[in-house]
């Protein structure tokens, strides 16, 4: 009996060793198959890594905007930097006055490292000042700051400051942060420049006394004061439509350009990221008596957290949109080194869980970044801090360089960040390049969408229909089979032989930018391309016979060939 037990133990031990060896080999083989590398050796490298726009125009986030360090608290009616503050509004507000007080002050006055958030701050009698005054605030914190609505001789500059809300004119903001209240982040009127700023979290603070619809920024004008010369450059609006249970506040839009009291002109948003709101963007005159002209949105990336859509359908005719797109990859903003580690701030504004690949001189690192919820899926239980925004990634090495890719679809990687602290050029080998980029045309979904019509979807977002005759028609209860891939479909190709595109066939394909139609198309159903906001234009064959109701969104320009 003892002999049998010893034999059994030996057999079991051998079996365990065999399993461990096999597991090790499998793990090693998998590691070899999945290992990515780069080099500074020109002989080994064949592809030179280059920086992209996101490396040069750093995206704002919670780490690189707003105040930092210790701040000196400013109390009611304090005197600081030889400037006397006054108490106003029943001793609840700090007031800066250069007409009745501080009458000899002129030129540039600098406030640095102050916390003004104990009381709201206002500027009084600015329109009566006849001398030039520039107030510069560096690394300062505010609850509410109310400046003059009209253009005056008092100019304001804010560098790395934090606000619940600012309203006023004649102001410049750089690397500032607006949010964490149920007010609008910023209400500009005239001559306001906002660059590299972060608007965030305007719904999670509970408001039980007032019914408010918060906006990242709201531009509404004022009686006898036209909204004008308002510029936003490289700003980010991270404002999901959430509010705690019982709150009377709610999120309305990331950008609310809606004239209510005056005309508006020369208002521009460029290189901005917007994610959230009911509609993410409003661009209209609320009343026909007011004109909105020379307004534009250029290079705007829109995330999935909006509740209803990208842009409110009622747009003023003189508003222009250039190069708008649905966010289709991760993005990385801050990158820094500290205590022999390398840190990244990564954000996922898409509705898909994504994979981050970071290649460094110390090896490759992989991470899964959770999906962002769509706005219409969010509830009062959702919290801003639980969302996949500005997630800190820690690489336990101090790297000489990092190359970051969205590698959600293996073989169809997208470079999203490249930081090189070394003085040497970084290369990818041909083998590594092939591993990262050579499978963009792999099919990830396929099937039937008509009795004699088939479809395929590739990793690089091309939806192709081929076959003969009519496609099926769909509806909101039974959407097209590619609805789960709608966020990645950028191009639609219809091959020759297809004659009819059914109802709601491509409805709400939110990322589509280009559609190619053959001469055989005779009929387009109702709402076939409805909701394809980024489809700026489409060419239809001359011999087309029928186009259904709302076949296209009202911003798609139709041409014939």
TANORDA-V119646 format. One record per pair of residues at least 24 apart in sequence whose C-alpha atoms are under 7 Angstrom apart, sorted by the first residue. I is the first residue (numbers start at 1). GAP is how many residues later the second one is. If there is no record, write none. Layout:
i gap
I GAP
I GAP
This chain:
i gap
35 329
36 323
36 328
36 396
37 322
37 326
37 327
37 395
38 321
38 323
38 388
38 389
38 390
38 391
39 387
39 388
39 389
40 384
40 385
40 386
40 387
44 385
45 382
45 383
45 384
46 381
46 382
46 383
46 384
47 380
47 381
47 382
48 378
48 379
48 380
49 377
49 378
51 367
54 363
55 362
55 363
58 275
59 175
59 274
60 136
60 137
60 138
60 175
60 176
60 273
61 137
61 272
61 329
62 328
63 271
64 270
65 95
65 110
65 111
65 112
65 132
65 133
66 73
66 94
66 95
66 96
66 109
66 110
66 111
67 72
67 73
67 74
67 93
67 94
67 95
68 71
71 42
71 43
71 44
72 41
72 42
72 43
73 41
73 42
73 43
74 40
74 41
74 42
74 44
75 43
76 43
92 27
93 26
93 27
93 28
94 25
94 26
94 27
94 28
95 26
95 27
95 28
95 29
96 26
96 27
96 28
97 26
97 27
97 28
99 26
99 29
99 30
106 25
106 26
106 27
107 25
107 26
107 27
108 25
108 26
108 27
109 25
109 26
109 27
110 25
110 26
110 27
111 25
111 26
111 27
112 25
112 26
112 27
112 28
113 25
113 26
113 27
114 26
114 27
115 25
115 26
115 27
116 25
116 26
117 24
117 25
117 26
120 24
120 25
121 24
121 25
122 24
122 25
123 24
123 25
126 26
126 28
127 25
129 24
149 40
150 40
150 75
151 39
180 25
181 24
182 25
182 32
182 67
183 31
184 30
184 31
184 32
184 33
184 34
185 30
185 31
185 32
186 30
186 31
186 32
187 30
187 31
187 32
188 31
189 30
189 32
189 38
189 39
190 37
190 38
190 39
190 40
191 37
191 38
191 39
192 37
192 38
192 39
193 37
193 38
193 39
194 37
194 38
194 39
195 37
195 38
195 39
195 40
196 37
196 38
196 39
197 38
197 39
198 37
198 38
198 39
199 37
199 38
199 39
200 37
200 38
200 39
201 37
201 38
201 183
202 37
202 49
203 38
203 39
203 40
203 46
203 47
203 48
204 38
204 39
204 40
204 179
204 180
206 38
206 41
207 40
207 41
207 42
208 38
208 39
208 40
210 38
211 37
211 38
212 36
212 37
212 38
213 36
213 37
213 38
213 39
214 36
214 37
214 38
215 36
215 37
215 38
215 39
215 40
215 41
216 37
216 38
216 39
217 37
217 38
217 39
218 37
218 38
218 39
219 37
219 38
219 39
219 40
220 37
220 38
220 39
220 40
220 41
221 38
221 39
221 40
221 41
221 42
222 39
222 40
223 38
223 39
224 38
225 37
226 36
226 37
226 38
227 35
227 36
227 37
227 38
228 36
228 37
228 38
228 39
229 36
229 37
229 38
230 36
230 37
230 38
231 36
231 37
231 38
232 36
232 37
232 38
233 36
233 37
233 38
233 39
234 36
234 37
234 38
235 37
235 38
236 36
236 37
236 38
237 36
237 37
237 38
238 36
238 37
238 38
239 36
239 37
239 38
240 35
240 36
240 37
240 65
240 66
240 135
241 35
241 36
241 37
241 66
241 134
242 136
242 137
242 138
242 140
243 137
244 136
244 137
245 135
251 26
251 27
252 25
252 26
253 24
253 25
253 26
253 27
253 28
254 26
254 27
255 25
255 26
255 27
256 25
256 26
256 27
257 25
257 26
257 27
258 24
258 25
258 26
258 27
258 28
259 25
259 26
259 27
260 25
260 26
260 27
262 28
263 27
263 28
263 29
264 27
264 28
264 29
265 27
265 28
265 29
265 30
266 28
266 29
267 27
267 28
267 29
268 27
268 28
268 29
269 27
269 28
269 29
270 27
270 28
270 29
270 30
271 27
271 28
271 29
272 27
272 28
272 29
273 27
273 28
273 29
274 27
274 28
274 29
275 27
275 28
275 29
275 30
275 31
275 74
276 27
276 29
276 30
276 99
277 29
277 30
278 28
278 29
278 30
279 27
279 28
279 29
279 30
279 31
279 32
279 33
280 26
280 29
280 30
280 31
281 29
281 30
281 31
282 29
282 30
283 32
283 33
284 30
284 31
284 32
285 31
292 24
292 26
293 25
293 26
294 24
294 25
295 24
295 25
296 24
296 25
297 24
297 25
298 24
298 25
298 26
299 24
299 25
300 24
300 25
301 24
301 25
301 26
302 24
302 25
303 24
303 46
303 47
304 45
304 46
304 47
304 70
305 67
305 68
305 69
305 70
306 68
306 69
307 67
307 68
307 69
324 210
325 186
325 209
326 185
328 160
329 77
330 76
331 85
332 84
332 85
337 61
340 57
340 58
341 53
341 54
341 55
341 56
341 57
342 52
342 53
342 54
342 55
342 56
342 57
343 49
343 50
343 51
343 52
344 48
344 49
344 50
345 45
345 46
345 47
345 48
346 43
346 44
346 45
346 46
347 41
347 42
347 43
347 44
348 24
348 40
348 41
354 54
355 51
355 52
355 53
356 49
356 50
356 51
357 47
357 48
357 49
357 50
358 44
358 45
358 46
358 47
359 43
359 44
359 45
360 39
360 41
360 42
360 43
361 38
361 39
361 40
362 35
362 37
409 50
410 26
411 24
411 25
411 26
411 27
411 28
411 29
412 24
412 25
412 26
412 27
412 28
412 47
412 48
413 24
461 27
461 28
461 29
461 30
462 27
462 28
462 29
462 30
463 26
463 28
463 29
463 30
464 28
464 29
464 30
465 28
465 29
465 30
466 28
466 29
467 30
467 31
468 29
468 30
469 28
469 29
469 30
469 31
470 28
470 29
470 30
470 31
471 29
471 30
471 31
472 30
473 29
473 30
473 31
473 32
474 29
474 30
474 31
475 29
480 25
486 24
486 25
487 24
490 24
491 24
492 24
493 24
494 24
496 24
499 24
500 24
501 24
502 26
503 24
503 25
504 24
504 25
507 24
507 25
508 24
522 24
523 24
524 24
525 26
526 24
526 25
527 24
527 25
528 24
529 24
